[in-house]
């Protein structure tokens, strides 16, 4: 398993993967040494994340290979159907998966998403529109949603 650390606007990001695909992407809460030479298996992921943060990419085209249960993988696949700049509630996501009673299980699987940004768990919000739990911190979730919003807030001052 190859690993690299890059710097993003939201902090240091750790990417792991191999020939079978990207296994994990996570934002770190500490300063880390940036990788000097990106492993070839991770170059495309680094490139696409860079384009995303520059506002040049709205969809990812990567081979993904996360570890998880079959149910978690179904939830993560459903997350990838949420369009850039849009949100879904946990209830809507559980309805999409065919079981409205699975809302807590869906939320739990969402929270265990190992592929930060690429599998857009940040696009899932509460039914009342609130920014509910986010493993990377709610300020990062807010930043990502604003970054993807087609309506940019202008500063008054």
Secondary structure, 3 states (H helix, E strand, C coil): CEEEEEEECCEEEEEEEECCEEEEEEECCCCCCCCCCCCHHHHHHHHHHHHHHCCCCCCCCCCECCCCCHHHHHHHHHHCCCCCCCCEEHHHHHHHCCCHHHHHHHHHHHHCCCECCCCCHHHEECCCCCCCCCCCCHHHHHHHHHHHCCCCCCCCC
